[in-house]
Amino acid sequence: MKILVVRLSSLGDILHLFPAVSDLRSRFPKAEIHWLMEPAFAEMAGWHVAVDKVIAVPLRRNKKTWWKIPGLLRHLKKQLKVEHYDLVIDAQGLIKSAILSRLPGVDVYGFSADSARESLAASFYKKTASVAPGLHVVEKNRHLIAQLFGADISSTADFGLSAFRERQMELPEHLKSFGGKKCILLLHGTTWNSKFWPEASWLELTDLLVRQGFRCLLPWGNEEEKLRAARLARGGGEVLPRLSLNELACVLLHAGGFVSVETGIGHLATVLDVPGIMLHGPTDPDYSGILSGSCVHITSGLGCSPCFKRDCPIPDQETGLPPCQEAIAANMVFNACLKQFYRSGS
């Protein structure tokens, strides 16, 4: 059997799907599993032990040159048809992912109209699964595979990264200066405006951590994040060189811990069992957080949170910042850091 999984983005959402892919492998041990996604995340998908091939489709890159997309889709259709898949699973539940899922010309399975992110997507599927609302997103994905294929999901979620973790036990020579229990990564980047923690709070936290003897490392993935990292470095942090996902994961594994807004890299660190603190403004750790003993989740406690909105509907009139993020005080995060990092031996 040959199966194509479609989940285009983003990093956190892809990671949340990993246990379901493990369930799929357990249900069909001899199946060949391919994954269709945006190229920016292809490296990480290849870390999963059950994924045999990753196929990249650069839709985001061509958003502004929309006239190129029909040609891109024609090429992708030829590429997918050559693979002769037995079935396709659309695990994203959007109209665009459903359209891409139909390109191989075989049956497509996915969420029902009451469970898909865009209900119309379900009309593209041969078989659907209705998943109960309110489930953690990892469990929602696992229930999809259980209902569609009768997979056993009674075991603990397996993210399929054990072999990858073992391969990262040796820190490469060019990264060794960033390893050590006193190195704390500050993961400030996110694609949601409502998830940004105020720069003033990052600067205050950095100052407190540096005074405690920690090295605060600031990674970045694009020019906007690089500029922010440079501003945050004024508090005593160190801007890292641009790292690949693989290199960043390796640095995380050899660091003493991390502090992160709710973002994919933070979730990855948690799955890799790195001690950390994750800040939830508009989101709920019981829905999208990776829950484990290695990560402490901090929420604002405000009544408007979680709203799950990309842009805050009620920003502070003076600062323009989300109140839920401003309510998470740097001193509160610092105290959580001391308990978490010293408990882990940092």
C-alpha positions as CSV (number, residue, x, y, z in Angstrom):
1,M,0.0,0.0,0.0
2,K,1.1,3.5,-0.8
3,I,-0.3,6.5,1.1
4,L,0.0,10.2,0.6
5,V,-0.6,12.4,3.6
6,V,-1.4,16.1,2.9
7,R,-0.6,18.7,5.6
8,L,1.0,21.7,4.1
9,S,1.9,23.8,7.1
10,S,2.7,25.1,9.6
11,L,5.6,23.8,11.8
12,G,3.5,23.3,14.9
13,D,0.6,21.8,13.0
14,I,2.9,19.4,11.3
15,L,4.4,18.3,14.6
16,H,0.9,17.8,16.0
17,L,0.2,15.4,13.2
18,F,3.3,13.2,13.9
19,P,1.6,10.8,16.4
20,A,-1.2,10.2,13.9
21,V,1.4,9.3,11.3
22,S,2.9,6.9,13.8
23,D,-0.6,5.4,14.3
24,L,-0.9,5.0,10.5
25,R,2.4,3.2,10.4
26,S,1.3,0.9,13.2
27,R,-1.9,0.1,11.4
28,F,-0.2,-0.5,8.1
29,P,3.4,-1.7,8.9
30,K,4.3,-2.3,5.3
31,A,2.8,0.8,3.8
32,E,4.9,3.4,2.0
33,I,4.0,6.8,3.5
34,H,4.7,10.1,1.6
35,W,3.9,13.6,2.8
36,L,2.9,16.6,0.7
37,M,3.8,20.0,2.3
38,E,5.4,23.4,1.9
39,P,9.2,23.2,1.3
40,A,10.0,25.3,4.5
41,F,8.9,22.3,6.6
42,A,10.1,19.4,4.5
43,E,13.2,18.9,6.5
44,M,11.3,18.3,9.7
45,A,8.8,15.9,8.2
46,G,11.7,13.8,7.0
47,W,12.8,13.3,10.7
48,H,9.7,11.1,11.4
49,V,10.7,7.5,11.2
50,A,7.5,6.4,9.3
51,V,7.8,9.0,6.5
52,D,9.4,7.5,3.5
53,K,9.3,10.5,1.2
54,V,8.5,14.2,1.4
55,I,7.1,16.1,-1.6
56,A,7.3,19.9,-1.5
57,V,4.8,22.2,-3.1
58,P,5.8,25.9,-2.9
59,L,2.3,27.6,-2.8
60,R,3.3,30.3,-0.3
61,R,6.3,31.3,-2.4
62,N,4.0,31.8,-5.4
63,K,1.3,33.7,-3.6
64,K,2.2,37.0,-5.2
65,T,2.9,35.4,-8.6
66,W,-0.5,33.7,-8.7
67,W,-0.4,33.3,-12.5
68,K,2.3,30.7,-12.0
69,I,0.1,28.5,-9.8
70,P,-1.8,26.6,-12.6
71,G,1.5,25.5,-14.1
72,L,2.8,24.5,-10.7
73,L,-0.3,22.4,-10.1
74,R,0.0,20.7,-13.5
75,H,3.6,19.8,-12.8
76,L,2.6,18.5,-9.3
77,K,-0.3,16.4,-10.7
78,K,2.1,14.6,-13.1
79,Q,4.6,14.1,-10.2
80,L,1.9,12.6,-7.9
81,K,0.3,10.4,-10.6
82,V,3.6,8.7,-11.2
83,E,3.7,7.5,-7.6
84,H,0.5,5.4,-8.1
85,Y,-0.9,6.0,-4.6
86,D,-3.6,3.8,-3.2
87,L,-5.2,6.6,-1.2
88,V,-4.7,10.2,0.0
89,I,-5.4,11.5,3.5
90,D,-6.1,15.2,3.8
91,A,-5.2,16.0,7.4
92,Q,-5.5,19.7,7.0
93,G,-9.2,20.1,6.1
94,L,-8.9,23.2,4.0
95,I,-10.3,23.7,0.5
96,K,-6.8,24.3,-0.9
97,S,-5.5,21.1,0.7
98,A,-8.5,19.1,-0.5
99,I,-7.9,20.3,-4.1
100,L,-4.3,19.2,-3.9
101,S,-5.4,15.9,-2.4
102,R,-7.4,15.2,-5.6
103,L,-4.5,15.6,-7.9
104,P,-3.2,12.0,-7.7
105,G,-6.6,10.8,-9.0
106,V,-7.4,8.3,-6.2
107,D,-9.8,8.3,-3.2
108,V,-9.2,11.0,-0.6
109,Y,-10.0,10.5,3.1
110,G,-10.4,13.4,5.6
111,F,-12.5,15.1,8.2
112,S,-16.2,15.4,7.9
113,A,-17.9,18.8,7.3
114,D,-18.5,19.2,11.1
115,S,-14.8,18.5,11.9
116,A,-12.9,20.1,9.0
117,R,-11.5,23.6,9.3
118,E,-13.4,24.5,6.2
119,S,-16.6,22.5,5.9
120,L,-16.7,22.6,2.1
121,A,-13.4,20.6,2.0
122,A,-15.3,17.5,3.1
123,S,-17.2,17.4,-0.3
124,F,-13.9,16.4,-1.9
125,Y,-13.5,13.3,0.1
126,K,-14.5,9.7,-0.5
127,K,-14.6,8.8,3.2
128,T,-14.8,11.1,6.2
129,A,-14.5,11.0,9.9
130,S,-16.4,13.1,12.4
131,V,-14.3,13.9,15.4
132,A,-15.7,15.2,18.7
133,P,-15.1,18.9,19.4
134,G,-12.9,20.0,22.2
135,L,-10.2,17.4,21.8
136,H,-6.5,18.4,21.9
137,V,-5.3,18.8,18.4
138,V,-3.0,15.8,18.7
139,E,-5.9,13.6,19.8
140,K,-8.1,15.1,17.0
141,N,-5.6,13.9,14.4
142,R,-5.2,10.5,16.1
143,H,-9.0,10.0,16.1
144,L,-9.1,10.8,12.4
145,I,-6.8,7.8,11.7
146,A,-8.6,5.6,14.2
147,Q,-12.0,6.3,12.6
148,L,-10.8,6.0,9.0
149,F,-8.7,2.9,9.3
150,G,-9.4,1.3,12.7
151,A,-6.1,2.2,14.2
152,D,-5.5,1.5,17.8
153,I,-4.8,4.8,19.6
154,S,-4.9,3.6,23.2
155,S,-1.1,3.9,23.6
156,T,0.7,7.1,24.5
157,A,1.3,9.5,21.5
158,D,4.5,8.6,19.7
159,F,6.0,11.5,17.7
160,G,8.3,9.2,15.8
161,L,11.5,11.2,16.7
162,S,13.4,8.8,18.8
163,A,15.8,7.9,16.0
164,F,16.2,11.5,15.1
165,R,17.0,12.4,18.7
166,E,19.7,9.8,18.9
167,R,21.4,11.1,15.8
168,Q,21.7,14.5,17.4
169,M,23.6,13.4,20.5
170,E,26.9,14.7,19.1
171,L,26.9,18.5,18.7
172,P,28.7,19.5,15.5
173,E,31.9,21.4,15.8
174,H,30.6,24.7,14.4
175,L,27.8,24.6,17.0
176,K,29.7,23.6,20.1
177,S,30.0,27.1,21.4
178,F,26.2,27.2,21.8
179,G,25.9,24.1,23.9
180,G,25.8,23.8,27.7
181,K,23.4,23.8,30.6
182,K,23.7,27.5,31.1
183,C,22.5,28.2,27.5
184,I,18.8,29.2,27.2
185,L,17.2,29.7,23.9
186,L,14.6,32.5,23.7
187,L,12.2,31.6,20.9
188,H,10.6,34.9,20.1
189,G,9.4,34.3,16.5
190,T,5.8,33.6,15.5
191,T,3.5,34.2,12.6
192,W,0.5,35.3,14.7
193,N,0.5,39.0,15.7
194,S,-1.5,38.0,18.9
195,K,1.3,35.6,20.0
196,F,4.1,38.2,20.2
197,W,5.3,38.7,23.7
198,P,6.2,42.4,24.2
199,E,9.9,43.2,23.5
200,A,10.1,45.0,26.8
201,S,9.2,41.8,28.6
202,W,11.8,39.8,26.6
203,L,14.4,42.4,27.5
204,E,13.5,42.3,31.2
205,L,13.6,38.5,31.2
206,T,16.9,38.5,29.4
207,D,18.4,40.9,32.0
208,L,17.2,38.7,34.9
209,L,18.5,35.5,33.3
210,V,21.9,37.0,32.4
211,R,22.3,38.3,36.0
212,Q,21.7,34.7,37.1
213,G,24.5,33.4,35.0
214,F,22.6,32.1,32.0
215,R,23.5,32.7,28.3
216,C,20.4,33.9,26.4
217,L,20.6,32.7,22.8
218,L,18.4,34.4,20.1
219,P,17.7,32.3,17.0
220,W,16.0,33.7,13.9
221,G,14.5,32.4,10.7
222,N,13.9,35.5,8.5
223,E,14.9,39.2,8.3
224,E,12.1,40.4,10.5
225,E,13.1,37.9,13.2
226,K,16.8,38.8,12.8
227,L,16.1,42.5,13.4
228,R,14.0,41.6,16.5
229,A,16.8,39.4,17.8
230,A,19.2,42.3,17.3
231,R,17.0,44.5,19.4
232,L,16.5,41.9,22.1
233,A,20.3,41.4,22.3
234,R,20.6,44.8,23.9
235,G,19.4,43.1,27.1
236,G,22.4,40.9,27.1
237,G,21.4,38.1,24.7
238,E,23.4,36.7,21.9
239,V,22.1,36.6,18.3
240,L,22.7,33.2,16.7
241,P,23.8,32.7,13.1
242,R,21.0,31.5,10.8
243,L,20.5,27.8,11.5
244,S,18.6,25.2,9.6
245,L,15.8,23.4,11.4
246,N,18.1,20.4,12.0
247,E,20.9,22.6,13.5
248,L,18.4,24.5,15.7
249,A,17.0,21.2,17.0
250,C,20.5,20.0,17.7
251,V,21.3,23.2,19.7
252,L,18.1,22.9,21.6
253,L,19.0,19.3,22.6
254,H,22.3,20.5,24.0
255,A,21.1,23.6,25.7
256,G,19.8,24.0,29.3
257,G,16.4,25.0,28.3
258,F,14.1,27.4,26.3
259,V,11.5,30.1,26.7
260,S,9.0,30.3,23.9
261,V,5.8,31.9,22.7
262,E,3.4,29.3,21.5
263,T,5.1,28.3,18.3
264,G,6.3,25.2,16.4
265,I,9.9,25.4,17.5
266,G,8.8,25.5,21.1
267,H,6.6,22.5,20.6
268,L,9.5,20.7,18.9
269,A,11.7,21.4,21.9
270,T,9.1,20.0,24.2
271,V,8.7,16.8,22.2
272,L,12.5,16.4,22.3
273,D,12.2,16.7,26.1
274,V,14.1,19.9,26.5
275,P,13.2,21.8,29.7
276,G,11.2,24.9,28.9
277,I,8.6,27.6,29.5
278,M,5.9,28.3,26.9
279,L,3.8,31.5,26.9
280,H,0.1,31.2,25.9
281,G,-1.7,34.5,25.2
282,P,-4.5,33.8,22.7
283,T,-4.1,30.0,22.8
284,D,-4.9,27.2,25.3
285,P,-2.2,24.6,26.3
286,D,-5.0,22.1,26.8
287,Y,-5.8,22.4,23.1
288,S,-2.5,23.0,21.3
289,G,0.2,22.7,23.9
290,I,2.5,19.6,23.9
291,L,1.8,18.5,27.5
292,S,4.8,16.9,29.2
293,G,6.8,17.3,32.4
294,S,9.6,19.0,30.4
295,C,7.5,22.2,29.7
296,V,5.7,24.6,32.0
297,H,2.8,26.4,30.2
298,I,2.0,29.9,31.4
299,T,-1.3,31.7,30.5
300,S,-2.5,35.2,31.2
301,G,-5.6,34.3,33.1
302,L,-7.5,37.1,31.4
303,G,-11.2,36.5,30.6
304,C,-10.7,37.3,26.9
305,S,-8.1,34.5,26.5
306,P,-8.0,32.1,24.8
307,C,-9.5,33.7,21.7
308,F,-7.5,31.7,19.1
309,K,-7.3,34.8,16.8
310,R,-4.3,35.8,14.8
311,D,-4.8,39.5,15.5
312,C,-6.0,40.7,18.9
313,P,-9.5,42.1,18.6
314,I,-9.0,44.3,21.7
315,P,-5.4,45.6,21.7
316,D,-4.1,48.0,24.3
317,Q,-5.0,51.5,23.1
318,E,-1.6,52.9,24.0
319,T,0.7,50.1,23.0
320,G,-1.3,48.3,20.4
321,L,-0.3,45.0,22.1
322,P,-2.6,42.1,23.1
323,P,-3.6,42.5,26.8
324,C,-3.2,38.8,27.3
325,Q,0.5,39.0,26.4
326,E,1.1,42.1,28.4
327,A,-0.4,40.4,31.4
328,I,2.3,37.7,31.4
329,A,4.9,39.4,33.6
330,A,8.7,38.9,32.9
331,N,9.3,38.3,36.6
332,M,6.7,35.5,36.6
333,V,8.4,33.9,33.7
334,F,11.8,34.3,35.3
335,N,10.7,32.6,38.5
336,A,9.3,29.7,36.5
337,C,12.6,29.5,34.6
338,L,14.6,29.2,37.9
339,K,12.4,26.3,39.1
340,Q,12.4,24.6,35.7
341,F,16.0,24.9,34.7
342,Y,17.6,24.3,38.1
343,R,15.2,21.3,38.7
344,S,16.5,19.8,35.4
345,G,20.1,20.3,36.5
346,S,20.9,23.5,34.5
